Amino acid sequence: MKIAILGGGAAGFYTAIHCKLFNPEAEVTIIEKSQKLLSKVKVSGGGRCNVTNVESDPLKLSKHYPRGERLLSKAFREHGSKETREFFESRGVDLVVQEDGCIFPKSQSSQTIIDCFLNECKRLNVRINTGLNINGMKQNTDHSWCLSSKEEQLDFDKVIVCIGGLPKWEHMQWLQDLGQPMITPCPSLFTFNMPNESIRELMGTVAPQVLTRIPGLKYHGHGPLLITHWGMSGPAILMLSAKGARDLFDKNYRFICNVSWLGITNEDEIKNKILALQKELFKRKIGGASFYGLSTRLWRYLIEKSGVDVEKTWEQLSNKDLNRLVVILTQDAYQVEGKTTFKEEFVTAGGVDLQHINFKTMESKTLPNLFFAGEVLDIDGITGGFNFQAAWTTGWLAARGAAVNFSPNV
Ligand SMILES: Cc1cc2nc3c(=O)[nH]c(=O)nc-3n(C[C@H](O)[C@H](O)[C@H](O)COP(=O)(O)OP(=O)(O)OC[C@H]3O[C@@H](n4cnc5c(N)ncnc54)[C@H](O)[C@@H]3O)c2cc1C
Protein backbone atom coordinates (compact mmCIF):
# COMPACT_ATOMS: atom_id res chain seq x y z
CA MET A 1 0.00 0.00 0.00
CA LYS A 2 1.40 3.40 -1.01
CA ILE A 3 0.43 6.36 1.14
CA ALA A 4 1.29 10.01 0.44
CA ILE A 5 1.26 12.55 3.24
CA LEU A 6 0.93 16.09 1.89
CA GLY A 7 2.71 18.49 4.27
CA GLY A 8 5.82 18.05 6.39
CA GLY A 9 4.57 19.78 9.52
CA ALA A 10 3.45 18.52 12.94
CA ALA A 11 0.44 16.57 11.69
CA GLY A 12 2.30 15.24 8.64
CA PHE A 13 5.11 13.70 10.69
CA TYR A 14 2.92 12.27 13.45
CA THR A 15 0.63 10.77 10.80
CA ALA A 16 3.48 9.32 8.72
CA ILE A 17 5.11 7.69 11.75
CA HIS A 18 1.83 6.17 12.88
CA CYS A 19 1.05 4.88 9.38
CA LYS A 20 4.25 2.85 9.65
CA LEU A 21 3.50 1.79 13.22
CA PHE A 22 0.02 0.60 12.23
CA ASN A 23 1.23 -1.03 9.03
CA PRO A 24 5.00 -1.58 8.66
CA GLU A 25 4.42 -2.90 5.13
CA ALA A 26 2.96 0.40 3.92
CA GLU A 27 5.19 2.60 1.77
CA VAL A 28 4.82 6.05 3.30
CA THR A 29 6.06 9.29 1.70
CA ILE A 30 5.91 12.80 3.16
CA ILE A 31 5.68 15.42 0.41
CA GLU A 32 6.59 18.92 1.59
CA LYS A 33 6.30 21.80 -0.84
CA SER A 34 8.93 23.98 0.83
CA GLN A 35 12.54 23.12 1.62
CA LYS A 36 11.84 23.28 5.37
CA LEU A 37 10.40 20.54 7.50
CA LEU A 38 8.52 21.14 10.76
CA SER A 39 9.06 24.90 10.56
CA LYS A 40 6.14 25.77 12.85
CA VAL A 41 7.22 23.20 15.42
CA LYS A 42 10.61 24.91 15.42
CA VAL A 43 9.20 28.35 16.38
CA SER A 44 6.33 27.04 18.50
CA GLY A 45 5.98 28.01 22.13
CA GLY A 46 8.69 30.65 21.73
CA GLY A 47 11.12 27.97 20.48
CA ARG A 48 10.24 25.61 23.35
CA CYS A 49 7.25 23.80 21.75
CA ASN A 50 4.25 23.43 24.00
CA VAL A 51 3.52 19.85 22.84
CA THR A 52 0.32 19.21 24.76
CA ASN A 53 -1.55 19.95 27.97
CA VAL A 54 -1.78 18.10 31.26
CA GLU A 55 -5.57 17.84 30.94
CA SER A 56 -6.25 14.25 30.00
CA ASP A 57 -9.98 13.90 30.57
CA PRO A 58 -11.42 13.71 27.02
CA LEU A 59 -14.48 15.82 27.78
CA LYS A 60 -12.55 18.52 29.68
CA LEU A 61 -9.80 18.55 27.06
CA SER A 62 -12.32 19.05 24.25
CA LYS A 63 -13.70 22.18 25.98
CA HIS A 64 -10.57 24.04 24.84
CA TYR A 65 -11.63 23.93 21.19
CA PRO A 66 -14.01 26.61 19.92
CA ARG A 67 -14.31 24.54 16.73
CA GLY A 68 -14.18 20.74 16.78
CA GLU A 69 -15.16 20.20 20.43
CA ARG A 70 -17.85 17.58 19.93
CA LEU A 71 -15.88 15.41 17.55
CA LEU A 72 -12.64 15.71 19.51
CA SER A 73 -14.30 14.68 22.77
CA LYS A 74 -14.79 11.21 21.20
CA ALA A 75 -11.41 11.14 19.45
CA PHE A 76 -9.51 11.97 22.67
CA ARG A 77 -10.86 8.73 24.19
CA GLU A 78 -8.80 6.87 21.61
CA HIS A 79 -5.73 9.08 21.45
CA GLY A 80 -5.50 12.09 23.77
CA SER A 81 -2.83 13.94 25.72
CA LYS A 82 -1.93 10.85 27.78
CA GLU A 83 -1.12 8.87 24.63
CA THR A 84 0.83 11.83 23.21
CA ARG A 85 2.99 11.95 26.33
CA GLU A 86 3.56 8.21 26.11
CA PHE A 87 4.58 8.55 22.45
CA PHE A 88 7.27 11.13 23.18
CA GLU A 89 8.46 9.71 26.51
CA SER A 90 8.81 6.19 25.11
CA ARG A 91 11.12 7.69 22.48
CA GLY A 92 13.37 9.31 25.06
CA VAL A 93 11.83 12.80 25.10
CA ASP A 94 11.52 13.87 28.73
CA LEU A 95 8.60 16.22 29.30
CA VAL A 96 7.86 18.75 32.02
CA VAL A 97 4.49 20.04 33.17
CA GLN A 98 4.33 23.74 33.95
CA GLU A 99 2.18 25.18 36.71
CA ASP A 100 -0.39 26.32 34.14
CA GLY A 101 -0.74 22.77 32.75
CA CYS A 102 1.28 23.36 29.57
CA ILE A 103 3.70 20.52 28.71
CA PHE A 104 7.12 21.18 27.16
CA PRO A 105 10.18 19.05 26.43
CA LYS A 106 12.47 19.10 29.45
CA SER A 107 15.24 20.40 27.17
CA GLN A 108 13.10 23.57 26.69
CA SER A 109 13.92 23.30 23.00
CA SER A 110 11.60 22.48 20.10
CA GLN A 111 14.59 20.87 18.37
CA THR A 112 14.13 17.86 20.69
CA ILE A 113 10.71 17.24 19.16
CA ILE A 114 12.04 17.74 15.62
CA ASP A 115 14.93 15.31 16.27
CA CYS A 116 12.50 12.77 17.69
CA PHE A 117 10.36 12.90 14.53
CA LEU A 118 13.32 12.78 12.13
CA ASN A 119 14.93 9.85 13.95
CA GLU A 120 11.67 7.96 14.07
CA CYS A 121 11.08 8.50 10.32
CA LYS A 122 14.57 7.21 9.63
CA ARG A 123 14.07 4.17 11.84
CA LEU A 124 10.73 3.32 10.22
CA ASN A 125 11.86 4.09 6.69
CA VAL A 126 9.42 6.92 5.99
CA ARG A 127 10.39 8.66 2.73
CA ILE A 128 10.66 12.43 2.81
CA ASN A 129 10.42 14.50 -0.33
CA THR A 130 11.00 18.26 0.13
CA GLY A 131 10.62 21.08 -2.39
CA LEU A 132 7.96 19.15 -4.31
CA ASN A 133 5.04 21.32 -5.27
CA ILE A 134 2.01 19.23 -6.16
CA ASN A 135 -0.12 21.31 -8.52
CA GLY A 136 -2.74 18.79 -9.47
CA MET A 137 -4.50 15.82 -7.99
CA LYS A 138 -6.91 13.46 -9.68
CA GLN A 139 -8.73 10.31 -8.64
CA ASN A 140 -8.17 7.22 -10.77
CA THR A 141 -11.06 4.91 -11.65
CA ASP A 142 -9.95 2.43 -8.95
CA HIS A 143 -10.15 5.32 -6.42
CA SER A 144 -6.39 5.59 -6.03
CA TRP A 145 -4.84 9.04 -6.53
CA CYS A 146 -2.53 10.54 -9.12
CA LEU A 147 -0.54 13.57 -7.90
CA SER A 148 1.18 15.76 -10.44
CA SER A 149 3.98 18.25 -10.13
CA LYS A 150 5.69 20.17 -12.95
CA GLU A 151 8.15 17.33 -13.47
CA GLU A 152 6.34 14.10 -12.70
CA GLN A 153 3.19 12.18 -11.89
CA LEU A 154 3.01 10.03 -8.79
CA ASP A 155 0.45 7.34 -7.99
CA PHE A 156 -0.66 6.55 -4.45
CA ASP A 157 -3.38 4.31 -3.04
CA LYS A 158 -4.21 6.84 -0.35
CA VAL A 159 -3.45 10.50 0.29
CA ILE A 160 -3.49 12.18 3.71
CA VAL A 161 -3.68 15.98 3.48
CA CYS A 162 -1.79 17.71 6.32
CA ILE A 163 -1.12 21.11 4.72
CA GLY A 164 -1.86 23.14 7.85
CA GLY A 165 -3.91 26.32 8.05
CA LEU A 166 -3.52 29.70 6.45
CA PRO A 167 -6.32 32.22 6.73
CA LYS A 168 -6.29 32.65 2.95
CA TRP A 169 -8.78 31.04 0.63
CA GLU A 170 -6.10 30.35 -2.04
CA HIS A 171 -4.35 27.99 0.40
CA MET A 172 -7.29 25.60 0.44
CA GLN A 173 -9.43 26.41 -2.56
CA TRP A 174 -7.95 23.54 -4.55
CA LEU A 175 -9.53 21.14 -2.07
CA GLN A 176 -12.94 22.70 -2.66
CA ASP A 177 -12.33 22.47 -6.43
CA LEU A 178 -11.59 18.78 -5.94
CA GLY A 179 -15.05 18.37 -4.41
CA GLN A 180 -14.23 18.53 -0.70
CA PRO A 181 -16.63 20.90 1.12
CA MET A 182 -14.70 23.66 2.93
CA ILE A 183 -15.45 26.44 5.42
CA THR A 184 -13.93 29.85 4.65
CA PRO A 185 -10.74 30.23 6.71
CA CYS A 186 -10.17 33.16 9.06
CA PRO A 187 -7.58 33.88 11.81
CA SER A 188 -7.95 32.82 15.43
CA LEU A 189 -5.86 33.74 18.50
CA PHE A 190 -5.16 37.43 18.08
CA THR A 191 -4.78 40.47 20.32
CA PHE A 192 -7.07 43.51 20.22
CA ASN A 193 -5.92 46.89 18.84
CA MET A 194 -7.36 49.94 20.59
CA PRO A 195 -5.69 52.92 18.90
CA ASN A 196 -7.98 55.48 20.54
CA GLU A 197 -7.98 54.14 24.09
CA SER A 198 -5.74 55.86 26.64
CA ILE A 199 -5.35 52.62 28.63
CA ARG A 200 -2.48 51.79 26.24
CA GLU A 201 -0.36 54.21 28.33
CA LEU A 202 -0.37 51.51 31.02
CA MET A 203 1.39 49.04 28.72
CA GLY A 204 3.07 46.19 30.57
CA THR A 205 0.40 46.20 33.29
CA VAL A 206 -1.28 42.87 34.02
CA ALA A 207 -4.67 42.39 35.67
CA PRO A 208 -4.53 38.88 37.15
CA GLN A 209 -8.10 37.65 36.81
CA VAL A 210 -10.51 39.41 34.48
CA LEU A 211 -13.55 38.43 32.48
CA THR A 212 -13.94 39.72 28.92
CA ARG A 213 -17.10 39.79 26.80
CA ILE A 214 -18.43 41.29 23.60
CA PRO A 215 -21.94 42.75 23.80
CA GLY A 216 -24.39 40.63 21.80
CA LEU A 217 -22.14 37.54 21.70
CA LYS A 218 -22.65 34.70 24.14
CA TYR A 219 -19.12 33.67 25.04
CA HIS A 220 -16.48 35.16 27.30
CA GLY A 221 -12.74 35.00 28.00
CA HIS A 222 -11.18 34.78 31.44
CA GLY A 223 -7.76 34.78 33.06
CA PRO A 224 -4.95 37.35 33.10
CA LEU A 225 -5.15 40.42 30.83
CA LEU A 226 -2.05 42.24 29.59
CA ILE A 227 -2.20 45.89 28.53
CA THR A 228 0.05 46.41 25.51
CA HIS A 229 1.36 49.22 23.35
CA TRP A 230 -1.44 48.39 20.85
CA GLY A 231 -4.31 47.57 23.18
CA MET A 232 -4.94 44.35 25.08
CA SER A 233 -3.54 40.82 25.07
CA GLY A 234 -3.13 37.91 27.51
CA PRO A 235 -5.17 34.73 27.98
CA ALA A 236 -8.48 36.55 28.65
CA ILE A 237 -8.23 38.30 25.27
CA LEU A 238 -6.82 35.39 23.27
CA MET A 239 -9.56 33.09 24.55
CA LEU A 240 -12.21 35.60 23.47
CA SER A 241 -10.53 36.01 20.07
CA ALA A 242 -10.57 32.24 19.55
CA LYS A 243 -14.18 31.76 20.61
CA GLY A 244 -15.28 34.76 18.55
CA ALA A 245 -12.95 34.23 15.56
CA ARG A 246 -15.72 34.02 13.00
CA ASP A 247 -18.03 36.66 14.50
CA LEU A 248 -15.17 39.13 14.89
CA PHE A 249 -14.04 38.47 11.31
CA ASP A 250 -17.61 39.32 10.21
CA LYS A 251 -17.45 42.54 12.29
CA ASN A 252 -14.21 43.44 10.49
CA TYR A 253 -12.53 43.55 13.92
CA ARG A 254 -14.50 46.64 15.02
CA PHE A 255 -16.44 46.05 18.22
CA ILE A 256 -16.75 46.92 21.91
CA CYS A 257 -14.91 44.74 24.42
CA ASN A 258 -16.31 44.71 27.96
CA VAL A 259 -13.91 44.03 30.81
CA SER A 260 -14.88 42.95 34.34
CA TRP A 261 -11.63 43.77 36.08
CA LEU A 262 -11.95 41.37 39.01
CA GLY A 263 -13.50 38.59 36.94
CA ILE A 264 -16.85 39.31 38.60
CA THR A 265 -19.96 40.59 36.82
CA ASN A 266 -22.26 40.60 39.83
CA GLU A 267 -22.68 44.23 40.94
CA ASP A 268 -23.66 43.40 44.55
CA GLU A 269 -20.57 41.27 44.99
CA ILE A 270 -18.35 44.13 43.80
CA LYS A 271 -20.24 46.65 45.95
CA ASN A 272 -19.61 44.50 49.02
CA LYS A 273 -15.92 44.32 48.20
CA ILE A 274 -15.73 48.12 47.94
CA LEU A 275 -17.66 48.59 51.19
CA ALA A 276 -15.36 46.14 52.98
CA LEU A 277 -12.33 48.18 51.91
CA GLN A 278 -14.06 51.42 52.84
CA LYS A 279 -14.51 50.14 56.41
CA GLU A 280 -10.87 49.10 56.61
CA LEU A 281 -9.23 52.14 54.99
CA PHE A 282 -11.66 54.82 56.13
CA LYS A 283 -9.20 57.75 56.39
CA ARG A 284 -6.97 56.69 53.46
CA LYS A 285 -7.16 57.94 49.87
CA ILE A 286 -9.11 55.63 47.53
CA GLY A 287 -6.40 55.82 44.88
CA GLY A 288 -3.59 55.34 47.42
CA ALA A 289 -3.06 51.61 47.18
CA SER A 290 -3.71 48.58 44.97
CA PHE A 291 -7.22 47.16 44.82
CA TYR A 292 -7.89 43.40 45.12
CA GLY A 293 -4.92 42.44 42.92
CA LEU A 294 -5.19 45.40 40.51
CA SER A 295 -1.99 47.47 40.52
CA THR A 296 -2.20 50.97 42.02
CA ARG A 297 -1.57 52.42 38.56
CA LEU A 298 -4.42 50.52 36.94
CA TRP A 299 -6.75 51.14 39.88
CA ARG A 300 -6.09 54.91 39.75
CA TYR A 301 -6.72 54.84 35.98
CA LEU A 302 -10.07 53.12 36.53
CA ILE A 303 -11.09 55.53 39.30
CA GLU A 304 -10.33 58.50 37.03
CA LYS A 305 -12.12 56.91 34.08
CA SER A 306 -15.21 56.40 36.26
CA GLY A 307 -15.24 60.11 37.07
CA VAL A 308 -14.48 59.71 40.79
CA ASP A 309 -11.81 61.97 42.33
CA VAL A 310 -8.73 59.79 43.10
CA GLU A 311 -7.73 62.14 45.90
CA LYS A 312 -10.91 61.50 47.88
CA THR A 313 -10.62 59.41 51.01
CA TRP A 314 -12.69 56.26 51.40
CA GLU A 315 -14.91 58.00 53.97
CA GLN A 316 -15.74 60.71 51.39
CA LEU A 317 -17.04 58.17 48.88
CA SER A 318 -20.66 59.04 48.02
CA ASN A 319 -23.33 56.61 46.84
CA LYS A 320 -22.98 58.01 43.34
CA ASP A 321 -19.20 57.40 43.49
CA LEU A 322 -19.82 53.88 44.71
CA ASN A 323 -22.14 53.13 41.78
CA ARG A 324 -19.64 54.56 39.29
CA LEU A 325 -16.88 52.32 40.64
CA VAL A 326 -19.18 49.30 40.52
CA VAL A 327 -19.97 49.99 36.85
CA ILE A 328 -16.33 50.46 35.83
CA LEU A 329 -15.24 47.31 37.66
CA THR A 330 -18.00 45.10 36.26
CA GLN A 331 -18.58 46.41 32.73
CA ASP A 332 -15.80 48.69 31.61
CA ALA A 333 -15.90 49.19 27.81
CA TYR A 334 -13.17 49.61 25.16
CA GLN A 335 -13.46 50.24 21.44
CA VAL A 336 -11.50 47.66 19.44
CA GLU A 337 -10.36 48.71 15.99
CA GLY A 338 -8.35 45.94 14.42
CA LYS A 339 -6.27 43.01 15.56
CA THR A 340 -2.66 41.91 15.77
CA THR A 341 -1.68 38.30 15.30
CA PHE A 342 -0.38 36.87 18.54
CA LYS A 343 3.32 36.27 18.11
CA GLU A 344 3.50 33.15 20.24
CA GLU A 345 0.79 31.08 18.61
CA PHE A 346 -1.74 31.86 15.94
CA VAL A 347 -3.98 29.43 14.14
CA THR A 348 -6.64 29.26 11.46
CA ALA A 349 -10.34 28.73 12.06
CA GLY A 350 -12.18 27.19 9.09
CA GLY A 351 -10.88 24.67 6.59
CA VAL A 352 -12.19 21.19 5.81
CA ASP A 353 -15.82 21.00 6.91
CA LEU A 354 -16.03 18.33 9.63
CA GLN A 355 -19.52 17.30 8.59
CA HIS A 356 -18.03 15.75 5.47
CA ILE A 357 -15.36 13.75 7.30
CA ASN A 358 -15.69 10.31 8.88
CA PHE A 359 -14.27 11.13 12.29
CA LYS A 360 -13.30 7.54 13.07
CA THR A 361 -10.93 7.42 10.11
CA MET A 362 -10.55 11.08 9.03
CA GLU A 363 -11.50 9.95 5.53
CA SER A 364 -13.49 12.25 3.27
CA LYS A 365 -17.13 11.19 2.96
CA THR A 366 -17.15 12.50 -0.58
CA LEU A 367 -13.73 11.46 -1.94
CA PRO A 368 -12.65 7.91 -1.06
CA ASN A 369 -9.01 7.31 -0.05
CA LEU A 370 -8.51 10.98 0.80
CA PHE A 371 -7.83 11.69 4.49
CA PHE A 372 -7.16 14.83 6.53
CA ALA A 373 -5.26 15.71 9.72
CA GLY A 374 -4.10 18.85 11.54
CA GLU A 375 -4.94 22.47 11.09
CA VAL A 376 -6.31 22.08 7.56
CA LEU A 377 -9.45 20.83 9.33
CA ASP A 378 -12.02 23.23 10.77
CA ILE A 379 -10.58 22.59 14.25
CA ASP A 380 -8.70 25.06 16.43
CA GLY A 381 -7.96 25.42 20.10
CA ILE A 382 -6.98 28.13 22.53
CA THR A 383 -3.34 28.49 23.66
CA GLY A 384 -1.85 25.85 25.95
CA GLY A 385 -0.69 23.01 23.71
CA PHE A 386 -4.21 22.29 22.43
CA ASN A 387 -3.50 22.99 18.77
CA PHE A 388 -0.67 20.48 18.61
CA GLN A 389 -2.83 17.99 20.48
CA ALA A 390 -5.50 18.29 17.77
CA ALA A 391 -2.79 17.66 15.14
CA TRP A 392 -1.52 14.56 17.02
CA THR A 393 -5.01 13.15 17.60
CA THR A 394 -6.35 13.68 14.08
CA GLY A 395 -3.00 12.44 12.69
CA TRP A 396 -3.25 9.22 14.69
CA LEU A 397 -6.86 8.66 13.53
CA ALA A 398 -5.95 9.36 9.89
CA ALA A 399 -2.97 7.00 10.10
CA ARG A 400 -5.14 4.21 11.46
CA GLY A 401 -7.86 5.00 8.91
CA ALA A 402 -5.47 4.93 5.97
CA ALA A 403 -2.88 2.33 6.92
CA VAL A 404 -5.13 -0.32 8.44
CA ASN A 405 -8.12 -1.62 6.57
CA PHE A 406 -10.10 -0.22 9.43
CA SER A 407 -13.84 -0.56 9.48
CA PRO A 408 -15.41 2.06 11.80
CA ASN A 409 -18.37 -0.21 12.49
CA VAL A 410 -16.29 -3.05 13.92
C1 LIG B 1 4.39 31.07 16.00
C2 LIG B 1 3.51 29.91 16.36
C3 LIG B 1 3.70 29.24 17.57
C4 LIG B 1 2.87 28.16 17.91
N1 LIG B 1 3.09 27.53 19.11
C5 LIG B 1 2.29 26.49 19.45
C6 LIG B 1 2.50 25.78 20.67
O1 LIG B 1 3.47 26.01 21.41
N2 LIG B 1 1.61 24.79 20.99
C7 LIG B 1 0.56 24.44 20.16
O2 LIG B 1 -0.21 23.54 20.50
N3 LIG B 1 0.37 25.08 18.99
C8 LIG B 1 1.20 26.06 18.61
N4 LIG B 1 1.00 26.70 17.41
C9 LIG B 1 0.00 26.15 16.47
C10 LIG B 1 0.61 24.90 15.80
O3 LIG B 1 1.91 25.24 15.34
C11 LIG B 1 -0.23 24.44 14.62
O4 LIG B 1 -1.56 24.23 15.03
C12 LIG B 1 0.36 23.15 14.06
O5 LIG B 1 1.65 23.39 13.56
C13 LIG B 1 -0.51 22.58 12.94
O6 LIG B 1 0.16 21.48 12.37
P1 LIG B 1 -0.08 21.08 10.85
O7 LIG B 1 0.88 20.00 10.54
O8 LIG B 1 -1.51 20.88 10.61
O9 LIG B 1 0.33 22.38 10.01
P2 LIG B 1 1.80 23.03 9.80
O10 LIG B 1 2.63 22.80 11.00
O11 LIG B 1 1.53 24.43 9.36
O12 LIG B 1 2.39 22.19 8.60
C14 LIG B 1 1.85 22.21 7.30
C15 LIG B 1 2.97 21.92 6.32
O13 LIG B 1 2.39 21.68 5.03
C16 LIG B 1 3.16 22.33 4.04
N5 LIG B 1 2.28 22.54 2.87
C17 LIG B 1 1.33 23.49 2.70
N6 LIG B 1 0.70 23.31 1.51
C18 LIG B 1 1.26 22.23 0.94
C19 LIG B 1 1.04 21.54 -0.29
N7 LIG B 1 0.08 21.93 -1.13
N8 LIG B 1 1.81 20.47 -0.58
C20 LIG B 1 2.78 20.05 0.29
N9 LIG B 1 3.04 20.65 1.47
C21 LIG B 1 2.28 21.73 1.80
C22 LIG B 1 3.63 23.60 4.73
O14 LIG B 1 4.76 24.13 4.06
C23 LIG B 1 3.93 23.08 6.13
O15 LIG B 1 5.25 22.59 6.23
C24 LIG B 1 1.83 27.76 17.04
C25 LIG B 1 1.65 28.43 15.83
C26 LIG B 1 2.47 29.50 15.48
C27 LIG B 1 2.26 30.19 14.18
Ligand as a Chemical Component Dictionary entry (heavy atoms), coordinates in Angstrom:
data_LIG
# 
_chem_comp.id                   LIG 
_chem_comp.type                 NON-POLYMER 
_chem_comp.pdbx_formal_charge   0 
_chem_comp.three_letter_code    LIG 
# 
loop_
_chem_comp_atom.comp_id 
_chem_comp_atom.atom_id 
_chem_comp_atom.alt_atom_id 
_chem_comp_atom.type_symbol 
_chem_comp_atom.charge 
_chem_comp_atom.model_Cartn_x 
_chem_comp_atom.model_Cartn_y 
_chem_comp_atom.model_Cartn_z 
_chem_comp_atom.pdbx_ordinal 
LIG C1  C1  C 0 4.386  31.074 16.002 1  
LIG C2  C2  C 0 3.511  29.911 16.362 2  
LIG C3  C3  C 0 3.696  29.243 17.566 3  
LIG C4  C4  C 0 2.873  28.155 17.912 4  
LIG N1  N1  N 0 3.093  27.527 19.111 5  
LIG C5  C5  C 0 2.286  26.495 19.448 6  
LIG C6  C6  C 0 2.503  25.779 20.668 7  
LIG O1  O1  O 0 3.467  26.011 21.405 8  
LIG N2  N2  N 0 1.606  24.786 20.990 9  
LIG C7  C7  C 0 0.556  24.441 20.160 10 
LIG O2  O2  O 0 -0.212 23.539 20.503 11 
LIG N3  N3  N 0 0.372  25.081 18.994 12 
LIG C8  C8  C 0 1.204  26.063 18.607 13 
LIG N4  N4  N 0 1.003  26.700 17.407 14 
LIG C9  C9  C 0 0.004  26.147 16.474 15 
LIG C10 C10 C 0 0.610  24.905 15.797 16 
LIG O3  O3  O 0 1.912  25.241 15.338 17 
LIG C11 C11 C 0 -0.233 24.437 14.619 18 
LIG O4  O4  O 0 -1.556 24.234 15.034 19 
LIG C12 C12 C 0 0.361  23.146 14.056 20 
LIG O5  O5  O 0 1.651  23.389 13.563 21 
LIG C13 C13 C 0 -0.509 22.581 12.943 22 
LIG O6  O6  O 0 0.161  21.482 12.374 23 
LIG P1  P1  P 0 -0.082 21.085 10.845 24 
LIG O7  O7  O 0 0.881  20.000 10.537 25 
LIG O8  O8  O 0 -1.514 20.875 10.615 26 
LIG O9  O9  O 0 0.327  22.385 10.008 27 
LIG P2  P2  P 0 1.801  23.031 9.801  28 
LIG O10 O10 O 0 2.629  22.801 10.999 29 
LIG O11 O11 O 0 1.528  24.427 9.358  30 
LIG O12 O12 O 0 2.392  22.194 8.601  31 
LIG C14 C14 C 0 1.851  22.213 7.296  32 
LIG C15 C15 C 0 2.966  21.915 6.318  33 
LIG O13 O13 O 0 2.387  21.677 5.028  34 
LIG C16 C16 C 0 3.159  22.328 4.038  35 
LIG N5  N5  N 0 2.281  22.543 2.870  36 
LIG C17 C17 C 0 1.330  23.489 2.703  37 
LIG N6  N6  N 0 0.701  23.311 1.508  38 
LIG C18 C18 C 0 1.260  22.228 0.941  39 
LIG C19 C19 C 0 1.041  21.539 -0.291 40 
LIG N7  N7  N 0 0.080  21.930 -1.133 41 
LIG N8  N8  N 0 1.814  20.467 -0.580 42 
LIG C20 C20 C 0 2.783  20.045 0.289  43 
LIG N9  N9  N 0 3.040  20.654 1.466  44 
LIG C21 C21 C 0 2.279  21.728 1.796  45 
LIG C22 C22 C 0 3.633  23.597 4.726  46 
LIG O14 O14 O 0 4.758  24.132 4.061  47 
LIG C23 C23 C 0 3.928  23.076 6.134  48 
LIG O15 O15 O 0 5.253  22.594 6.234  49 
LIG C24 C24 C 0 1.831  27.761 17.036 50 
LIG C25 C25 C 0 1.649  28.434 15.825 51 
LIG C26 C26 C 0 2.471  29.496 15.483 52 
LIG C27 C27 C 0 2.256  30.188 14.180 53 
# 
loop_
_chem_comp_bond.comp_id 
_chem_comp_bond.atom_id_1 
_chem_comp_bond.atom_id_2 
_chem_comp_bond.value_order 
_chem_comp_bond.pdbx_ordinal 
LIG C1  C2  SING 1  
LIG C2  C3  SING 2  
LIG C2  C26 DOUB 3  
LIG C3  C4  DOUB 4  
LIG C4  N1  SING 5  
LIG C4  C24 SING 6  
LIG N1  C5  DOUB 7  
LIG C5  C6  SING 8  
LIG C5  C8  SING 9  
LIG C6  O1  DOUB 10 
LIG C6  N2  SING 11 
LIG N2  C7  SING 12 
LIG C7  O2  DOUB 13 
LIG C7  N3  SING 14 
LIG N3  C8  DOUB 15 
LIG C8  N4  SING 16 
LIG N4  C9  SING 17 
LIG N4  C24 SING 18 
LIG C9  C10 SING 19 
LIG C10 O3  SING 20 
LIG C10 C11 SING 21 
LIG C11 O4  SING 22 
LIG C11 C12 SING 23 
LIG C12 O5  SING 24 
LIG C12 C13 SING 25 
LIG C13 O6  SING 26 
LIG O6  P1  SING 27 
LIG P1  O7  DOUB 28 
LIG P1  O8  SING 29 
LIG P1  O9  SING 30 
LIG O9  P2  SING 31 
LIG P2  O10 DOUB 32 
LIG P2  O11 SING 33 
LIG P2  O12 SING 34 
LIG O12 C14 SING 35 
LIG C14 C15 SING 36 
LIG C15 O13 SING 37 
LIG C15 C23 SING 38 
LIG O13 C16 SING 39 
LIG C16 N5  SING 40 
LIG C16 C22 SING 41 
LIG N5  C17 SING 42 
LIG N5  C21 SING 43 
LIG C17 N6  DOUB 44 
LIG N6  C18 SING 45 
LIG C18 C19 SING 46 
LIG C18 C21 DOUB 47 
LIG C19 N7  SING 48 
LIG C19 N8  DOUB 49 
LIG N8  C20 SING 50 
LIG C20 N9  DOUB 51 
LIG N9  C21 SING 52 
LIG C22 O14 SING 53 
LIG C22 C23 SING 54 
LIG C23 O15 SING 55 
LIG C24 C25 DOUB 56 
LIG C25 C26 SING 57 
LIG C26 C27 SING 58 
# 
